[in-house]
Amino acid sequence: MKTLTALLLLGLLCSLHTTSAGVIALEIAPDCCMKFSARIPLQQVVSLRTTSSSCPRKALIFTTEKGKTFCVDPSEAWVQSHVTKIESRSTTAKTTMMSSTTITP
């Protein structure tokens, strides 16, 4: 009888652990990338962000002019090239904006 009770208790604990792990997986899934997209034209990419550190795969998320998001592999050469150009674009835009602003006393 003790063995049966112990097995039932063990089964209950395992099912609770599985259920709680499933809930956690659902919570982090929207920010994580499960697969990577093929090459995206640089002209269409307007911004990028990294996925959460809790995601199983390290990835970048590119956002296009139309608001679509694509997961890309940061180790790919074309992705690294895009990142450099996007960051340079962003820096240039900030510099231009600051230099065109006039301050009147």
N, CA, C and O atoms as a printed pandas DataFrame, in Angstrom:
     atom_number atom_name residue_name chain_id  residue_number  x_coord  y_coord  z_coord
0              1         N          MET        A               1    0.822   -1.192    0.000
1              2        CA          MET        A               1    0.000    0.000    0.000
2              3         C          MET        A               1    0.869    1.261    0.000
3              4         O          MET        A               1    0.542    2.248   -0.659
4              5         N          LYS        A               2    1.991    1.220    0.752
5              6        CA          LYS        A               2    2.879    2.377    0.790
6              7         C          LYS        A               2    3.508    2.617   -0.581
7              8         O          LYS        A               2    3.707    3.762   -0.987
8              9         N          THR        A               3    3.814    1.547   -1.280
9             10        CA          THR        A               3    4.412    1.667   -2.606
10            11         C          THR        A               3    3.433    2.328   -3.567
11            12         O          THR        A               3    3.820    3.198   -4.348
12            13         N          LEU        A               4    2.185    1.926   -3.516
13            14        CA          LEU        A               4    1.158    2.502   -4.384
14            15         C          LEU        A               4    0.979    3.992   -4.088
15            16         O          LEU        A               4    0.868    4.802   -5.008
16            17         N          THR        A               5    0.951    4.343   -2.825
17            18        CA          THR        A               5    0.810    5.747   -2.429
18            19         C          THR        A               5    2.015    6.557   -2.912
19            20         O          THR        A               5    1.856    7.671   -3.412
20            21         N          ALA        A               6    3.199    6.006   -2.765
21            22        CA          ALA        A               6    4.413    6.693   -3.201
22            23         C          ALA        A               6    4.402    6.894   -4.718
23            24         O          ALA        A               6    4.786    7.959   -5.201
24            25         N          LEU        A               7    3.970    5.888   -5.465
25            26        CA          LEU        A               7    3.899    6.002   -6.920
26            27         C          LEU        A               7    2.870    7.046   -7.349
27            28         O          LEU        A               7    3.116    7.815   -8.278
28            29         N          LEU        A               8    1.734    7.073   -6.684
29            30        CA          LEU        A               8    0.713    8.070   -6.998
30            31         C          LEU        A               8    1.220    9.485   -6.716
31            32         O          LEU        A               8    0.997   10.403   -7.505
32            33         N          LEU        A               9    1.895    9.646   -5.598
33            34        CA          LEU        A               9    2.457   10.943   -5.243
34            35         C          LEU        A               9    3.519   11.372   -6.265
35            36         O          LEU        A               9    3.558   12.530   -6.678
36            37         N          LEU        A              10    4.363   10.445   -6.659
37            38        CA          LEU        A              10    5.386   10.726   -7.659
38            39         C          LEU        A              10    4.743   11.117   -8.995
39            40         O          LEU        A              10    5.188   12.059   -9.650
40            41         N          GLY        A              11    3.706   10.396   -9.391
41            42        CA          GLY        A              11    2.989   10.714  -10.629
42            43         C          GLY        A              11    2.367   12.101  -10.580
43            44         O          GLY        A              11    2.405   12.838  -11.566
44            45         N          LEU        A              12    1.797   12.456   -9.439
45            46        CA          LEU        A              12    1.200   13.774   -9.263
46            47         C          LEU        A              12    2.259   14.871   -9.367
47            48         O          LEU        A              12    2.040   15.887  -10.026
48            49         N          LEU        A              13    3.389   14.669   -8.725
49            50        CA          LEU        A              13    4.470   15.652   -8.783
50            51         C          LEU        A              13    4.995   15.836  -10.206
51            52         O          LEU        A              13    5.266   16.957  -10.636
52            53         N          CYS        A              14    5.133   14.738  -10.922
53            54        CA          CYS        A              14    5.614   14.816  -12.309
54            55         C          CYS        A              14    4.627   15.581  -13.187
55            56         O          CYS        A              14    5.035   16.387  -14.023
56            57         N          SER        A              15    3.339   15.333  -13.002
57            58        CA          SER        A              15    2.348   16.027  -13.825
58            59         C          SER        A              15    2.303   17.516  -13.493
59            60         O          SER        A              15    2.103   18.335  -14.390
60            61         N          LEU        A              16    2.484   17.880  -12.239
61            62        CA          LEU        A              16    2.519   19.291  -11.860
62            63         C          LEU        A              16    3.735   19.978  -12.463
63            64         O          LEU        A              16    3.637   21.107  -12.945
64            65         N          HIS        A              17    4.875   19.306  -12.437
65            66        CA          HIS        A              17    6.095   19.879  -13.000
66            67         C          HIS        A              17    5.935   20.087  -14.507
67            68         O          HIS        A              17    6.330   21.130  -15.029
68            69         N          THR        A              18    5.372   19.127  -15.199
69            70        CA          THR        A              18    5.163   19.224  -16.637
70            71         C          THR        A              18    4.216   20.373  -16.956
71            72         O          THR        A              18    4.450   21.124  -17.903
72            73         N          THR        A              19    3.160   20.516  -16.184
73            74        CA          THR        A              19    2.191   21.581  -16.404
74            75         C          THR        A              19    2.823   22.948  -16.195
75            76         O          THR        A              19    2.607   23.855  -16.999
76            77         N          SER        A              20    3.592   23.109  -15.137
77            78        CA          SER        A              20    4.209   24.412  -14.877
78            79         C          SER        A              20    5.262   24.739  -15.929
79            80         O          SER        A              20    5.424   25.905  -16.289
80            81         N          ALA        A              21    5.972   23.749  -16.423
81            82        CA          ALA        A              21    6.964   23.982  -17.474
82            83         C          ALA        A              21    6.272   24.412  -18.758
83            84         O          ALA        A              21    6.798   25.249  -19.492
84            85         N          GLY        A              22    5.112   23.858  -19.039
85            86        CA          GLY        A              22    4.345   24.246  -20.217
86            87         C          GLY        A              22    3.889   25.687  -20.147
87            88         O          GLY        A              22    3.901   26.388  -21.159
88            89         N          VAL        A              23    3.492   26.138  -18.984
89            90        CA          VAL        A              23    3.064   27.520  -18.797
90            91         C          VAL        A              23    4.233   28.466  -19.028
91            92         O          VAL        A              23    4.068   29.497  -19.679
92            93         N          ILE        A              24    5.389   28.140  -18.516
93            94        CA          ILE        A              24    6.577   28.975  -18.709
94            95         C          ILE        A              24    6.929   29.037  -20.192
95            96         O          ILE        A              24    7.263   30.109  -20.697
96            97         N          ALA        A              25    6.860   27.920  -20.889
97            98        CA          ALA        A              25    7.173   27.892  -22.314
98            99         C          ALA        A              25    6.223   28.784  -23.097
99           100         O          ALA        A              25    6.644   29.446  -24.046
100          101         N          LEU        A              26    4.948   28.815  -22.719
101          102        CA          LEU        A              26    3.991   29.671  -23.399
102          103         C          LEU        A              26    4.292   31.146  -23.155
103          104         O          LEU        A              26    4.064   31.980  -24.032
104          105         N          GLU        A              27    4.797   31.468  -21.982
105          106        CA          GLU        A              27    5.089   32.854  -21.654
106          107         C          GLU        A              27    6.283   33.395  -22.432
107          108         O          GLU        A              27    6.284   34.575  -22.783
108          109         N          ILE        A              28    7.292   32.586  -22.712
109          110        CA          ILE        A              28    8.481   33.093  -23.394
110          111         C          ILE        A              28    8.426   32.897  -24.906
111          112         O          ILE        A              28    9.228   33.497  -25.621
112          113         N          ALA        A              29    7.523   32.093  -25.406
113          114        CA          ALA        A              29    7.487   31.775  -26.829
114          115         C          ALA        A              29    7.339   32.982  -27.756
115          116         O          ALA        A              29    8.004   32.999  -28.792
116          117         N          PRO        A              30    6.515   33.992  -27.460
117          118        CA          PRO        A              30    6.345   35.092  -28.410
118          119         C          PRO        A              30    7.631   35.872  -28.705
119          120         O          PRO        A              30    7.779   36.396  -29.809
120          121         N          ASP        A              31    8.541   35.960  -27.774
121          122        CA          ASP        A              31    9.777   36.706  -27.978
122          123         C          ASP        A              31   10.902   35.844  -28.531
123          124         O          ASP        A              31   11.965   36.365  -28.869
124          125         N          CYS        A              32   10.693   34.558  -28.626
125          126        CA          CYS        A              32   11.750   33.646  -29.064
126          127         C          CYS        A              32   11.554   33.236  -30.519
127          128         O          CYS        A              32   10.433   33.211  -31.026
128          129         N          CYS        A              33   12.652   32.917  -31.171
129          130        CA          CYS        A              33   12.622   32.472  -32.565
130          131         C          CYS        A              33   12.845   30.967  -32.620
131          132         O          CYS        A              33   13.817   30.455  -32.066
132          133         N          MET        A              34   11.954   30.275  -33.282
133          134        CA          MET        A              34   12.083   28.831  -33.423
134          135         C          MET        A              34   12.742   28.449  -34.748
135          136         O          MET        A              34   13.353   27.387  -34.864
136          137         N          LYS        A              35   12.610   29.337  -35.753
137          138        CA          LYS        A              35   13.281   29.093  -37.038
138          139         C          LYS        A              35   13.715   30.435  -37.616
139          140         O          LYS        A              35   13.195   31.486  -37.240
140          141         N          PHE        A              36   14.674   30.383  -38.535
141          142        CA          PHE        A              36   15.234   31.593  -39.114
142          143         C          PHE        A              36   14.737   31.806  -40.537
143          144         O          PHE        A              36   14.467   30.851  -41.266
144          145         N          SER        A              37   14.622   33.064  -40.917
145          146        CA          SER        A              37   14.196   33.429  -42.265
146          147         C          SER        A              37   15.395   33.478  -43.200
147          148         O          SER        A              37   16.546   33.572  -42.774
148          149         N          ALA        A              38   15.083   33.411  -44.486
149          150        CA          ALA        A              38   16.121   33.560  -45.506
150          151         C          ALA        A              38   16.484   35.040  -45.613
151          152         O          ALA        A              38   15.908   35.879  -44.921
152          153         N          ARG        A              39   17.417   35.343  -46.460
153          154        CA          ARG        A              39   17.911   36.719  -46.619
154          155         C          ARG        A              39   16.770   37.693  -46.923
155          156         O          ARG        A              39   15.882   37.409  -47.727
156          157         N          ILE        A              40   16.821   38.843  -46.260
157          158        CA          ILE        A              40   15.819   39.895  -46.432
158          159         C          ILE        A              40   16.539   41.107  -47.025
159          160         O          ILE        A              40   17.619   41.464  -46.555
160          161         N          PRO        A              41   15.960   41.751  -48.052
161          162        CA          PRO        A              41   16.619   42.923  -48.638
162          163         C          PRO        A              41   16.823   44.033  -47.599
163          164         O          PRO        A              41   15.904   44.368  -46.851
164          165         N          LEU        A              42   18.011   44.588  -47.563
165          166        CA          LEU        A              42   18.367   45.620  -46.591
166          167         C          LEU        A              42   17.425   46.821  -46.662
167          168         O          LEU        A              42   17.088   47.402  -45.630
168          169         N          GLN        A              43   17.003   47.194  -47.856
169          170        CA          GLN        A              43   16.157   48.370  -48.028
170          171         C          GLN        A              43   14.824   48.235  -47.282
171          172         O          GLN        A              43   14.213   49.240  -46.921
172          173         N          GLN        A              44   14.377   47.009  -47.054
173          174        CA          GLN        A              44   13.094   46.791  -46.386
174          175         C          GLN        A              44   13.206   46.817  -44.862
175          176         O          GLN        A              44   12.201   47.003  -44.175
176          177         N          VAL        A              45   14.399   46.635  -44.332
177          178        CA          VAL        A              45   14.578   46.545  -42.879
178          179         C          VAL        A              45   14.697   47.946  -42.287
179          180         O          VAL        A              45   15.550   48.735  -42.692
180          181         N          VAL        A              46   13.817   48.242  -41.310
181          182        CA          VAL        A              46   13.849   49.562  -40.677
182          183         C          VAL        A              46   14.384   49.515  -39.249
183          184         O          VAL        A              46   14.875   50.523  -38.740
184          185         N          SER        A              47   14.295   48.358  -38.600
185          186        CA          SER        A              47   14.823   48.259  -37.235
186          187         C          SER        A              47   15.156   46.811  -36.902
187          188         O          SER        A              47   14.787   45.879  -37.617
188          189         N          LEU        A              48   15.866   46.661  -35.789
189          190        CA          LEU        A              48   16.215   45.324  -35.327
190          191         C          LEU        A              48   16.228   45.300  -33.812
191          192         O          LEU        A              48   16.387   46.332  -33.159
192          193         N          ARG        A              49   16.060   44.115  -33.269
193          194        CA          ARG        A              49   16.165   43.911  -31.822
194          195         C          ARG        A              49   16.621   42.485  -31.576
195          196         O          ARG        A              49   16.502   41.623  -32.447
196          197         N          THR        A              50   17.140   42.246  -30.388
197          198        CA          THR        A              50   17.590   40.900  -30.032
198          199         C          THR        A              50   16.491   40.189  -29.262
199          200         O          THR        A              50   15.637   40.825  -28.644
200          201         N          THR        A              51   16.521   38.885  -29.305
201          202        CA          THR        A              51   15.559   38.108  -28.533
202          203         C          THR        A              51   15.997   38.072  -27.074
203          204         O          THR        A              51   17.128   38.427  -26.741
204          205         N          SER        A              52   15.105   37.648  -26.230
205          206        CA          SER        A              52   15.372   37.567  -24.796
206          207         C          SER        A              52   16.483   36.558  -24.514
207          208         O          SER        A              52   16.645   35.580  -25.243
208          209         N          SER        A              53   17.235   36.802  -23.465
209          210        CA          SER        A              53   18.306   35.872  -23.086
210          211         C          SER        A              53   17.743   34.546  -22.575
211          212         O          SER        A              53   18.478   33.565  -22.466
212          213         N          SER        A              54   16.441   34.509  -22.260
213          214        CA          SER        A              54   15.831   33.263  -21.797
214          215         C          SER        A              54   15.409   32.357  -22.957
215          216         O          SER        A              54   14.963   31.231  -22.733
216          217         N          CYS        A              55   15.545   32.836  -24.174
217          218        CA          CYS        A              55   15.184   32.027  -25.346
218          219         C          CYS        A              55   16.231   30.942  -25.582
219          220         O          CYS        A              55   17.411   31.147  -25.297
220          221         N          PRO        A              56   15.809   29.795  -26.099
221          222        CA          PRO        A              56   16.756   28.705  -26.332
222          223         C          PRO        A              56   17.756   28.987  -27.453
223          224         O          PRO        A              56   18.861   28.445  -27.443
224          225         N          ARG        A              57   17.377   29.840  -28.431
225          226        CA          ARG        A              57   18.272   30.185  -29.534
226          227         C          ARG        A              57   18.521   31.685  -29.540
227          228         O          ARG        A              57   17.591   32.478  -29.391
228          229         N          LYS        A              58   19.771   32.066  -29.713
229          230        CA          LYS        A              58   20.103   33.479  -29.845
230          231         C          LYS        A              58   19.688   33.914  -31.247
231          232         O          LYS        A              58   20.021   33.251  -32.230
232          233         N          ALA        A              59   18.965   35.023  -31.338
233          234        CA          ALA        A              59   18.486   35.485  -32.638
234          235         C          ALA        A              59   18.290   36.991  -32.636
235          236         O          ALA        A              59   18.234   37.633  -31.587
236          237         N          LEU        A              60   18.189   37.537  -33.847
237          238        CA          LEU        A              60   17.816   38.932  -34.038
238          239         C          LEU        A              60   16.458   38.948  -34.719
239          240         O          LEU        A              60   16.108   38.027  -35.457
240          241         N          ILE        A              61   15.703   39.996  -34.465
241          242        CA          ILE        A              61   14.406   40.153  -35.116
242          243         C          ILE        A              61   14.457   41.438  -35.930
243          244         O          ILE        A              61   14.602   42.530  -35.381
244          245         N          PHE        A              62   14.334   41.295  -37.257
245          246        CA          PHE        A              62   14.293   42.441  -38.155
246          247         C          PHE        A              62   12.837   42.840  -38.347
247          248         O          PHE        A              62   11.965   41.981  -38.479
248          249         N          THR        A              63   12.576   44.143  -38.362
249          250        CA          THR        A              63   11.238   44.657  -38.649
250          251         C          THR        A              63   11.315   45.418  -39.966
251          252         O          THR        A              63   12.223   46.222  -40.177
252          253         N          THR        A              64   10.345   45.157  -40.860
253          254        CA          THR        A              64   10.336   45.801  -42.170
254          255         C          THR        A              64    9.477   47.063  -42.157
255          256         O          THR        A              64    8.817   47.374  -41.166
256          257         N          GLU        A              65    9.501   47.781  -43.278
257          258        CA          GLU        A              65    8.696   48.997  -43.438
258          259         C          GLU        A              65    7.213   48.715  -43.217
259          260         O          GLU        A              65    6.482   49.568  -42.715
260          261         N          LYS        A              66    6.778   47.528  -43.589
261          262        CA          LYS        A              66    5.362   47.165  -43.459
262          263         C          LYS        A              66    5.014   46.620  -42.084
263          264         O          LYS        A              66    3.870   46.232  -41.843
264          265         N          GLY        A              67    5.991   46.585  -41.173
265          266        CA          GLY        A              67    5.731   46.120  -39.813
266          267         C          GLY        A              67    5.858   44.621  -39.615
267          268         O          GLY        A              67    5.569   44.113  -38.531
268          269         N          LYS        A              68    6.284   43.909  -40.641
269          270        CA          LYS        A              68    6.475   42.463  -40.506
270          271         C          LYS        A              68    7.789   42.198  -39.782
271          272         O          LYS        A              68    8.756   42.946  -39.929
272          273         N          THR        A              69    7.810   41.121  -38.997
273          274        CA          THR        A              69    9.026   40.762  -38.270
274          275         C          THR        A              69    9.566   39.431  -38.777
275          276         O          THR        A              69    8.815   38.516  -39.113
276          277         N          PHE        A              70   10.890   39.355  -38.822
277          278        CA          PHE        A              70   11.569   38.156  -39.296
278          279         C          PHE        A              70   12.697   37.799  -38.344
279          280         O          PHE        A              70   13.489   38.659  -37.958
280          281         N          CYS        A              71   12.765   36.544  -37.971
281          282        CA          CYS        A              71   13.857   36.049  -37.135
282          283         C          CYS        A              71   15.036   35.703  -38.030
283          284         O          CYS        A              71   14.883   35.035  -39.052
284          285         N          VAL        A              72   16.214   36.169  -37.630
285          286        CA          VAL        A              72   17.413   35.890  -38.418
286          287         C          VAL        A              72   18.540   35.424  -37.508
287          288         O          VAL        A              72   18.587   35.752  -36.323
288          289         N          ASP        A              73   19.438   34.659  -38.090
289          290        CA          ASP        A              73   20.567   34.086  -37.357
290          291         C          ASP        A              73   21.707   35.104  -37.288
291          292         O          ASP        A              73   22.264   35.464  -38.325
292          293         N          PRO        A              74   22.067   35.575  -36.089
293          294        CA          PRO        A              74   23.116   36.591  -35.970
294          295         C          PRO        A              74   24.507   36.126  -36.392
295          296         O          PRO        A              74   25.401   36.954  -36.563
296          297         N          SER        A              75   24.707   34.839  -36.560
297          298        CA          SER        A              75   26.025   34.349  -36.982
298          299         C          SER        A              75   26.189   34.359  -38.506
299          300         O          SER        A              75   27.294   34.155  -39.009
300          301         N          GLU        A              76   25.101   34.594  -39.241
301          302        CA          GLU        A              76   25.171   34.645  -40.705
302          303         C          GLU        A              76   25.873   35.932  -41.147
303          304         O          GLU        A              76   25.647   36.995  -40.569
304          305         N          ALA        A              77   26.716   35.834  -42.163
305          306        CA          ALA        A              77   27.474   36.991  -42.656
306          307         C          ALA        A              77   26.549   38.096  -43.163
307          308         O          ALA        A              77   26.797   39.272  -42.899
308          309         N          TRP        A              78   25.483   37.736  -43.889
309          310        CA          TRP        A              78   24.583   38.756  -44.428
310          311         C          TRP        A              78   23.849   39.497  -43.314
311          312         O          TRP        A              78   23.552   40.685  -43.446
312          313         N          VAL        A              79   23.558   38.800  -42.219
313          314        CA          VAL        A              79   22.883   39.431  -41.077
314          315         C          VAL        A              79   23.833   40.435  -40.425
315          316         O          VAL        A              79   23.430   41.552  -40.100
316          317         N          GLN        A              80   25.081   40.042  -40.235
317          318        CA          GLN        A              80   26.072   40.936  -39.633
318          319         C          GLN        A              80   26.271   42.188  -40.493
319          320         O          GLN        A              80   26.417   43.293  -39.970
320          321         N          SER        A              81   26.274   42.004  -41.803
321          322        CA          SER        A              81   26.403   43.139  -42.720
322          323         C          SER        A              81   25.199   44.072  -42.592
323          324         O          SER        A              81   25.357   45.292  -42.528
324          325         N          HIS        A              82   24.001   43.498  -42.554
325          326        CA          HIS        A              82   22.776   44.297  -42.388
326          327         C          HIS        A              82   22.811   45.073  -41.071
327          328         O          HIS        A              82   22.464   46.253  -41.034
328          329         N          VAL        A              83   23.228   44.413  -39.997
329          330        CA          VAL        A              83   23.267   45.051  -38.671
330          331         C          VAL        A              83   24.191   46.268  -38.704
331          332         O          VAL        A              83   23.831   47.337  -38.212
332          333         N          THR        A              84   25.373   46.106  -39.281
333          334        CA          THR        A              84   26.329   47.211  -39.373
334          335         C          THR        A              84   25.721   48.386  -40.133
335          336         O          THR        A              84   25.841   49.535  -39.706
336          337         N          LYS        A              85   25.075   48.101  -41.247
337          338        CA          LYS        A              85   24.494   49.167  -42.074
338          339         C          LYS        A              85   23.284   49.814  -41.397
339          340         O          LYS        A              85   23.099   51.027  -41.498
340          341         N          ILE        A              86   22.470   49.029  -40.717
341          342        CA          ILE        A              86   21.299   49.576  -40.021
342          343         C          ILE        A              86   21.743   50.463  -38.863
343          344         O          ILE        A              86   21.195   51.546  -38.661
344          345         N          GLU        A              87   22.733   50.005  -38.106
345          346        CA          GLU        A              87   23.236   50.811  -36.993
346          347         C          GLU        A              87   23.890   52.094  -37.505
347          348         O          GLU        A              87   23.758   53.147  -36.880
348          349         N          SER        A              88   24.585   52.015  -38.621
349          350        CA          SER        A              88   25.212   53.195  -39.217
350          351         C          SER        A              88   24.134   54.167  -39.697
351          352         O          SER        A              88   24.279   55.380  -39.545
352          353         N          ARG        A              89   23.065   53.642  -40.268
353          354        CA          ARG        A              89   21.933   54.458  -40.708
354          355         C          ARG        A              89   21.332   55.208  -39.523
355          356         O          ARG        A              89   21.031   56.399  -39.607
356          357         N          SER        A              90   21.164   54.489  -38.428
357          358        CA          SER        A              90   20.578   55.052  -37.214
358          359         C          SER        A              90   21.466   56.152  -36.640
359          360         O          SER        A              90   20.969   57.204  -36.238
360          361         N          THR        A              91   22.765   55.917  -36.600
361          362        CA          THR        A              91   23.714   56.901  -36.080
362          363         C          THR        A              91   23.736   58.139  -36.973
363          364         O          THR        A              91   23.771   59.261  -36.469
364          365         N          THR        A              92   23.716   57.949  -38.286
365          366        CA          THR        A              92   23.712   59.058  -39.236
366          367         C          THR        A              92   22.450   59.896  -39.072
367          368         O          THR        A              92   22.517   61.124  -39.104
368          369         N          ALA        A              93   21.315   59.255  -38.900
369          370        CA          ALA        A              93   20.049   59.973  -38.731
370          371         C          ALA        A              93   20.070   60.821  -37.464
371          372         O          ALA        A              93   19.590   61.954  -37.471
372          373         N          LYS        A              94   20.619   60.283  -36.380
373          374        CA          LYS        A              94   20.693   61.034  -35.125
374          375         C          LYS        A              94   21.626   62.230  -35.268
375          376         O          LYS        A              94   21.312   63.319  -34.787
376          377         N          THR        A              95   22.767   62.040  -35.922
377          378        CA          THR        A              95   23.735   63.116  -36.114
378          379         C          THR        A              95   23.135   64.214  -36.977
379          380         O          THR        A              95   23.284   65.395  -36.663
380          381         N          THR        A              96   22.460   63.848  -38.057
381          382        CA          THR        A              96   21.830   64.813  -38.951
382          383         C          THR        A              96   20.758   65.592  -38.209
383          384         O          THR        A              96   20.645   66.807  -38.370
384          385         N          MET        A              97   19.985   64.909  -37.413
385          386        CA          MET        A              97   18.912   65.543  -36.664
386          387         C          MET        A              97   19.478   66.555  -35.670
387          388         O          MET        A              97   18.944   67.656  -35.530
388          389         N          MET        A              98   20.548   66.189  -34.986
389          390        CA          MET        A              98   21.152   67.085  -33.999
390          391         C          MET        A              98   21.802   68.290  -34.673
391          392         O          MET        A              98   21.714   69.400  -34.147
392          393         N          SER        A              99   22.449   68.103  -35.816
393          394        CA          SER        A              99   23.136   69.207  -36.482
394          395         C          SER        A              99   22.152   70.161  -37.150
395          396         O          SER        A              99   22.485   71.327  -37.357
396          397         N          SER        A             100   20.957   69.703  -37.490
397          398        CA          SER        A             100   19.976   70.578  -38.126
398          399         C          SER        A             100   19.122   71.326  -37.107
399          400         O          SER        A             100   18.361   72.220  -37.478
400          401         N          THR        A             101   19.236   70.976  -35.848
401          402        CA          THR        A             101   18.481   71.649  -34.801
402          403         C          THR        A             101   19.220   72.913  -34.381
403          404         O          THR        A             101   20.412   72.876  -34.074
404          405         N          THR        A             102   18.510   74.017  -34.372
405          406        CA          THR        A             102   19.134   75.264  -33.939
406          407         C          THR        A             102   18.590   75.648  -32.574
407          408         O          THR        A             102   17.413   75.459  -32.269
408          409         N          ILE        A             103   19.474   76.184  -31.779
409          410        CA          ILE        A             103   19.086   76.597  -30.433
410          411         C          ILE        A             103   19.161   78.115  -30.382
411          412         O          ILE        A             103   20.211   78.703  -30.642
412          413         N          THR        A             104   18.052   78.740  -30.049
413          414        CA          THR        A             104   18.043   80.192  -29.931
414          415         C          THR        A             104   17.972   80.585  -28.468
415          416         O          THR        A             104   17.163   80.049  -27.711
416          417         N          PRO        A             105   18.820   81.521  -28.075
417          418        CA          PRO        A             105   18.845   81.915  -26.659
418          419         C          PRO        A             105   17.638   82.738  -26.265
419          420         O          PRO        A             105   17.517   83.142  -25.108
